[in-house]
Each structure stands twice: as C-alpha cells, then as structure tokens.
Amino acid sequence: MNAEMLASVNAATSSDVLTFCIEDFEITLYPSLDRESGGLRWLQDTTENAAIRRHLATKRWLIPMLLDTPRNTLYAKAISQAVAKFRGDSTTSLDIGTGTGLLAMLTAFAKADSNFRVMSLEMSSPMADLASSIVSSNDLSDRVEIKPIHSESVQPDSMSSVPSLCTSELLDYQLIGEGIIPTLRDLFQRSVITKDSVVVPSNGQIYARLLSFEGVRRYGSFPEDGMYENVSFGEYGESCCHRVIPFQGLKVGEQLEFVSDKFAPFADGFVFDDADMIPPPEGRVSKVDVEIEGGGGDDDEVVVGGVYFYWDLELLRNSGLKYSTEYGAQQFQDHWPGSLFVLPELSRVKVKRGGAVEVTCEHDDSNVWFTVAAQRKGNKRPKLGDDAGNVIAARVPPALPAFSVARLNMLNSPGRAKFFNGALSLALEGARILDVSDFCLLGLILNSTGAEGGTNNSVTSLESCDPKVAMHSATVAQLYNGVDVDKFAIVNCAASDLLVDHLVGGEKVNLIVSECWYEKMEDNVILCALNFHYTCAGLLKQGISTEGCAVFPSVFRIMAVAIRFRDGMQDAYKRVKEVEGFDHSDLDAVGADCYENYDLGIDLFNQYNFEVVSEAKDCCCVEVGIEETESAGLGGEGVLKIKNAGVVDAVVCFVEFEAFKGGGTFSTFEKHFSSQRVRFRKDEDGKRGKVYEVGDELTVDFRADDGSGEPYSVYIT
C-alpha cells in the first residue's frame, strides 16, 4: 500500500468505500471490524461488480433521484426546448457529472441527428462504467460518449465544436454544495462553453425561515452542565456547531418552530447560465432585516437559534420549468431535502415577537451560512425579492466542529444521561479505569465526586480517533473540569497499540467503560457496540486489563422491530426499471437490492412519518469482552410478531445496553439517535408489498462477521 492509499485509508470512515487503480487494475476496499482488537479494518472486495455495487451503497441519493418523476420530466422538457433553440449546424453537447447518463440520453433523443454527439463526463470510474453500460443498452453508444474524467480535464479543442448545450445536476440540499458554481465558472473562463451555449439548469433561488432555538437546541449545543454527573462543557459549546445538515420537510413544523415568514437571503439568486453573473470565488454577503412573527406581552420573547432553507430551480431561462425543494411542492422525494443551519451560540439573539433581527447571509463556492444580530435602528425589512443590502466579499465559512450534529443530538439524550449517571454511581471505589470510547465523557463522570469514591479513581481515556478529537477531550477535561493530571490521562492511539505503561500509574485496569461511540464509525450504533466488545476482548489478551475486569455496559442486545412508512419513503428506494423511457435495468442488476443488503442510516424519529408494526425482539445477546465460541461469530434470530396489519416496509435494528448484568437498560431506538439503521425488506419473489395480518411473523437473522467479511449481516424472512 503506497502513501496515497494509506492516507486515504487513515482518513476514511465506516461509511466510505475506497477504489484505487494500480497499473490498470482496479482495487475496491470496504470497511469491516477487527475482531482481534477492535477498530476498522479494510478488506478487498473481489466479487463481480464490486466497485459499482459498493459505490451505490454509499450514494443514498442516487436511486431516489432517479425515481423523482417531476425532476426527470422537467429536465426532459427543458432539454427538449433548449435543443429546439439550437442555431445552425449544432453538433455537440456537454453533460457534467452524468451519473447513469440520463441527461445525456435525453439530449441525444431530443436532437434527432446522427451527426450530433454528447460528451458526457463522470469522474467516478465505477459510475462511468455503469453509465456506459446503460447508454449501450439504450442503443446510444454511437452518439453519447462517456468519459471518466473531471470537467477540468476537458479542453476547448477536444470537441468538434463549442457545445450548444451544457447539462448538469451538480446540486445538493443546500443548492450549491456539489460544486455547480466553480464548475461552470471554469468552463466559461476556459471557453469550453460560451455565451451562446444553453445551460441547464439556468438559475436558482434560496428561501429561508428563522427558527426558535428551543427546537434546534439538541442539534447545536453541548448538554447543559449537570446533565452528566458533575461534568462541565464550559464555554466549549460556543463554537460547537456551524454546519448545514439535510432536514426532510415532512416533520419540520412538528420538530422545529418557525419564527419568521420566508425571505430570500440573496436577492439576485444564483445564476448558472451567464458567465458575467456567476458568483465570484470569494462568494457574497447580504444583509436582510427579518420580522419575528407573533407579538404579545412584555415577556413574549424568543431566542433565534437556526435557519431552515430550501431552494427553487429554474431549469431553462424564462421557460416556466421550475422545481422546488419546499416540502409539499411536488411528490415526496428523499434526495433533495430542506436544510437546517444551527446558529453558533454567539449568534443566537433574544428578541421580542413582533420585533426584527438583521440576518447576515453568506456563501462561497459550496457552502451557505448565516449569522443573526439585533436589528440596527432605522432599518426596515425589505420586501421579498428586493435588494437585500450591499454585496461584499464573503468571509471564510465557519470551521466544522469536532462533533457532528448527530453526535450532539446523542449527547443531549436525557435517557442516555440518566442511564450513565445511575449505573456509574455504583462503580468501584478506587478503580483503575480505562474509557475506550472516543471523547472522555464516562471518564469524566467517574473522575467527579458524583461517583462513589470518584476522587480516588484513576482514569485513562483511550482516544483511537483523529488527534483533533483527542485534543478536544483534553480541553474539556483540563480547562472545564479541572482533572488531576496525575490521575487522569488521555492517550491517542489504537487499542492494539496500547501498553500498560500508557495507563495512569502503570497498572492494569480493573474497570473498562465506554459510551459506545467511535468517531470513525460515526453514528452506527451497531458497529460501535460490536467494536466495544472486540476492543475489550483484545485488551484482555494484551494484558491491559485484570482477570475479572468489570465492564460497562456489560451486556448489549441487538434488537429488531418492523415498521411501515406513511409518507412515500418506501417508493423512493426500489427498482428503477426505466427513467423517461430509458432502460435502467443494468442499474437494477447491480444496485436494486442495495438497501435490502445494506443499512440506510436515517433520522427516522425526527424527519420521517412511520409506525411500528411489530413487537421489538432481540436477535442476539452479547456479554461484552467474553469471546464467542462459535467461529462464525456472534448472531442469532429474532421473531417479530405483527401487531398492525398491512405492508411491512422495513426492519430497524438497534441496540439495547444493560449497565452491569441484571442492571438498568437503555435503548437507542429513540429520537436522540439520528442514524437509525433501516433495512428495507422484499418478498420472496424479489418484490415488495406483501400484506401481513395481525399475528403473522417475520424472522430477522443477525450475524456479526459471519465469514462474509461484512461487519454484520441482516437477513429478513
């Protein structure tokens, strides 16, 4: 493994797939768990179509996008109208980020000329191979050429003429996050396309509404002091969240409180089809005065804590062909949700309802962000669409925090905090403790006077993550909790590299604890629980822990429950078959079962409408650190009895933790866990839609590292 590959592996997480080309030979690596000592290990997938199958599993948005009929129809109409406007003997079109080749095929079909060619670019080589196969299946290989390159590699003289049409769909939930602005700016500046080229889409506009802080608190703040026994996060929370997250509009009114009407952050919107109007690399800043809704008594105040925004897109200039990501504007779709920006603490403003605030709106080439301040005297709110203020060079976007929004949501779980506080108050007095989760939360609880004899404990916190997170752990421990550095140490290394000499006092530990969260495994609670088990077993083998070492949590169970969606979610993840008349069976052949063979990690409770239709049952019970005797690894079956008749769309697997054997329990199947592990089910004939009666049963077979190489597998029958 060369230096470049090693760097990629070290930076990758459990949701990544890595593809390398070595001397024209493609290698695909996927993540699994190291059963010997914990942590991620990377395995080569040598099965047929491995690269594209793994690639599709990491691109959650692709299949829902292809199943978005309004989007597809609008693109088809825009391309048809654009082709009708071509002047003279147009012979070339350019498609950027082709995906399955859909827009390229729409263009070739609209221009019924055997001499007309579409150059279609896709920088992901597995995706480019799939696009070539789909184009060939639709008998368009002679007119559509798929090139596995980035648009920066295209030279003006590489095409027979200047493209009459340039199509793309480099759009994400915040409109500009996939790079549509710098891509088109580059193509215009290098004269790959010119003012005579028609660009689809042509322009877009963002609309926003302000939110009360109460609705977004758990997404943007550390827990208040005292939520975890005598643990303080101090002033650290002032900069803990500055990011945009996708937030499906289905339950936005239920989960979030709007405190303003909609406004346009950037009056001129985002122009894509005019080189002179494309925003500059430094971005833009605008200021908008926004009224706060409501009004009443002197105490009728609200803290503005976030911004919810969505966008409208015009596919072709002055065509009336518009797409909106505002919830309810068209059929349910799950690839372009709305966006939630949680304001940093210093930008949260308390204001009377009926008053106003000044919102500073900024963007660069790929990010949108906001700050809010008390309104300047004498200002009046501009009408929607009016010039929203001076346009100046944007500042650098806020740095991303060490803790994701999902991680903050987890930390703010009252049930989880109660579970930790209650169980750890019974910990050993004078214990030699090793905290093996990333971030030293449980170590801090046990270091505090809240645990019996806590001040006599010694704590080593093992941080097997990015050094930045280890540094944040040290900051919180030393600056805000005043730990005794002779009794509390943070070690940044893999568990397999830990030595007894690294431990406080140089003695083996007699209590291992973990909140079961690991940065590299993100928010997959099943991976994190399994990793804790493997880590504890490995530490015992390494001689780091004593015989009979206590473990917290000491037991966990992999649980399963059946659900039914009530919003069309089930139709966003199924076989594609054809799109706008173009056969996509080659995609179905390699990716149709993607979300039946792999988990879909979604914020189920907060963003989707669903109902639980079965009892929850455990599939397997794991005593942490106790080696399994079966060579096939951990596993077992759970039988789910249906309690609500109807279709069963999916099964959710989650974890139930038990403190010390026979002690209290805590389940991750709740709203503070933003990545519920959802796996769609299919009937025996490969289809979906079977109706279950009350009392019918589903069997869920869970297997961890069963020899397939996958960290775990779930089979639903």
Summary of the structure (lengths in Angstrom):
residues: 717
radius of gyration: 27.1
end to end distance: 40.5
largest distance: 86.4
contacts: 2431
relative contact order: 0.11
helix: 27%
strand: 29%
